[in-house]
Amino acid sequence: MNYFKHILLLTIVLAFQSCIESVKGMQSWIEATSIEQVQGAYHILADDGIKVYLPSPFKKQTTEEYKAIIKAIITPNAFKIEDRRLEKLKELDGNFSIFFDEETRSTFTLNTLPYQPIYKRDAQFLLGQIRLNYENNNVNPDITYTKVTAKYNADRGPQIFKAVFKMEDSSTAISSYIFTYVISANKKTVWIQLQSPYENGVDDYLNKLVM
């Protein structure tokens, strides 16, 4: 539990506090009603023996490549916050990977962590800390965070915690969603965050995660 608290202090306090307006037009994986309707691809994280399955528009980026892309589409202050968040994520024990979908302007990050079993009490703690950090560290009065859902499941083997918060900016009438997943299986733990202008997450794709 203490390790999860350490992660939260690094990642949630510096959460990306800028709503990105979605691009217009067909959004294949967003509008699909099932995973079979869109193309996906595995990305092999060879150093950790992990394969993550994502919709095909997501492309793996280096940190510097990703920064160059988003610097052109968000405000300088928002870029500064995101830059700090990325650097803190990279400081965590384990490896860090980032994927970006330019069509929907959705960002998917994955940290491999030292193995940590997740129990129901940990899920309750994680949700409480996420909510508290959003409330206490939101420096923009125009932005509000609302919990959409929180779930814990260990029925099928992997231990999975998921929390979704909606982030709304009243000054621009733009909203986005922050998905947090913590998954432990086969003596491995991953910390995943997805930020997207859409409420559709990547649960179906994470069902194909190989750890």
C-alpha positions in Angstrom: 0.0 0.0 0.0 2.8 2.4 0.8 4.3 1.8 -2.7 0.9 2.7 -4.3 0.8 5.9 -2.2 4.3 6.8 -3.5 3.1 6.3 -7.1 0.0 8.4 -6.5 2.0 11.3 -5.1 4.1 11.3 -8.3 1.4 10.9 -10.9 -1.9 12.2 -9.7 -0.7 15.4 -8.1 0.9 16.3 -11.4 -2.1 15.0 -13.5 -2.5 16.6 -16.9 -4.8 19.5 -16.0 -5.8 20.5 -19.5 -8.8 19.3 -21.4 -7.9 18.5 -25.0 -10.6 19.1 -27.5 -11.3 16.1 -29.7 -10.7 16.2 -33.4 -13.7 16.0 -35.7 -14.6 13.1 -38.0 -14.8 9.3 -37.7 -13.2 7.9 -34.6 -12.9 4.2 -35.3 -12.2 2.6 -31.9 -14.3 5.2 -30.1 -17.5 4.6 -32.2 -17.1 0.8 -32.6 -19.6 -1.3 -30.6 -17.2 -4.2 -30.3 -13.4 -4.8 -30.4 -13.9 -7.0 -33.5 -15.0 -4.0 -35.6 -11.7 -2.2 -35.5 -8.1 -3.2 -36.2 -5.7 -3.5 -33.3 -2.1 -4.4 -32.8 0.1 -5.9 -30.1 3.1 -3.8 -28.9 5.8 -6.0 -27.3 7.5 -4.7 -24.3 10.4 -7.1 -24.5 12.3 -6.1 -21.4 9.3 -7.0 -19.2 7.8 -9.9 -21.1 4.6 -7.9 -21.6 2.4 -7.5 -24.7 -0.2 -4.7 -24.7 -3.0 -4.7 -27.3 -4.3 -1.3 -28.5 -6.4 0.1 -31.3 -4.2 0.5 -34.4 -4.3 4.4 -34.3 -2.2 4.3 -31.1 1.5 4.6 -32.0 4.4 4.0 -29.6 6.4 7.2 -29.1 9.5 8.1 -27.4 9.0 10.7 -24.7 10.6 13.4 -26.8 8.5 12.5 -29.9 5.3 12.7 -27.8 6.3 16.1 -26.3 6.9 17.5 -29.8 3.5 16.4 -30.9 1.5 17.8 -28.0 3.5 21.0 -27.7 1.8 22.1 -30.9 -1.8 21.4 -29.7 -1.9 22.5 -26.1 -1.2 25.7 -24.1 2.3 26.4 -22.9 1.2 26.0 -19.2 -0.5 22.7 -20.0 2.6 21.5 -21.7 4.7 22.4 -18.7 2.4 20.3 -16.4 2.5 17.4 -18.8 6.2 17.6 -19.2 6.6 17.4 -15.4 4.2 14.4 -15.2 6.1 12.5 -17.8 9.4 13.0 -16.1 8.0 11.8 -12.8 6.6 8.7 -14.4 10.0 8.0 -15.9 11.5 8.2 -12.5 9.5 5.2 -11.1 11.1 1.8 -10.7 10.6 -0.2 -13.9 10.1 0.8 -17.5 7.9 3.5 -19.0 6.1 3.4 -22.4 3.8 6.0 -24.0 1.4 5.6 -26.9 -0.5 8.4 -28.6 -3.5 8.4 -30.9 -3.5 11.5 -33.1 -7.0 10.9 -34.4 -8.6 11.1 -31.0 -5.8 12.9 -29.2 -5.8 10.2 -26.6 -2.7 9.4 -24.5 -1.9 5.9 -23.1 1.0 5.4 -20.7 2.2 2.2 -19.0 4.6 1.8 -16.2 5.9 -1.6 -15.2 6.4 -1.8 -11.5 7.8 -4.1 -8.8 5.2 -6.8 -8.2 2.6 -5.7 -5.8 -0.6 -7.8 -5.1 -3.8 -5.7 -5.2 -6.4 -6.5 -2.6 -9.9 -5.0 -2.1 -8.6 -2.8 0.7 -5.9 -1.5 -1.7 -8.5 -0.6 -4.3 -10.5 1.4 -1.7 -7.3 3.2 -0.6 -6.3 3.9 -4.2 -9.7 5.4 -5.1 -9.7 7.5 -1.9 -6.3 8.9 -2.6 -7.0 9.6 -6.3 -10.2 11.5 -5.3 -8.3 13.4 -2.5 -5.4 14.3 -4.8 -7.8 15.7 -7.4 -9.6 17.8 -4.8 -6.5 19.1 -3.0 -4.2 19.7 -5.9 -6.4 21.2 -8.5 -5.0 24.7 -9.0 -7.4 25.7 -11.7 -10.8 26.8 -10.3 -12.5 26.3 -13.7 -11.7 22.6 -13.7 -13.7 20.0 -11.8 -13.2 16.3 -11.4 -16.2 13.9 -11.1 -15.9 10.1 -10.4 -17.5 8.1 -13.2 -16.8 4.6 -12.0 -14.4 2.6 -9.8 -14.1 -1.2 -9.9 -12.0 -4.0 -8.4 -12.0 -7.5 -9.8 -9.9 -10.5 -9.1 -12.4 -13.2 -10.2 -10.5 -14.5 -13.2 -7.0 -14.5 -11.9 -5.5 -11.0 -12.6 -6.1 -8.5 -9.9 -7.5 -5.3 -11.5 -8.3 -1.9 -10.2 -9.9 0.7 -12.4 -11.0 4.2 -11.8 -12.5 6.8 -14.2 -12.8 10.5 -13.6 -14.3 13.1 -15.8 -12.4 16.4 -16.0 -14.5 19.4 -17.0 -13.3 22.9 -17.8 -16.1 25.4 -17.4 -14.2 28.2 -19.1 -14.0 26.3 -22.4 -16.9 23.8 -22.0 -14.4 21.0 -22.9 -14.3 17.8 -21.0 -12.0 14.7 -21.0 -11.7 11.5 -19.1 -8.8 10.0 -17.1 -8.7 6.3 -16.8 -6.4 4.7 -14.2 -5.8 0.9 -14.2 -3.5 -1.1 -11.9 -3.2 -4.7 -12.9 -1.2 -7.5 -11.2 -0.8 -10.9 -12.6 2.0 -13.6 -13.0 4.2 -11.8 -10.5 4.1 -8.5 -12.5 2.3 -5.2 -11.9 1.5 -2.5 -14.4 0.2 1.1 -13.8 -1.8 2.4 -16.8 -3.3 5.8 -17.4 -5.4 6.8 -20.4 -6.5 10.3 -21.1 -9.1 10.8 -23.8 -11.8 13.2 -24.8 -14.2 10.2 -24.9 -15.8 8.1 -22.2 -15.0 4.9 -24.0 -12.0 3.3 -22.4 -9.8 0.4 -23.6 -11.1 -2.3 -21.3 -11.8 -4.8 -24.2 -8.2 -4.3 -25.4 -6.7 -4.7 -21.9 -8.5 -8.1 -21.7 -5.9 -9.1 -24.3 -3.0 -7.8 -22.2 -0.3 -10.5 -21.9 1.8 -10.4 -18.7 
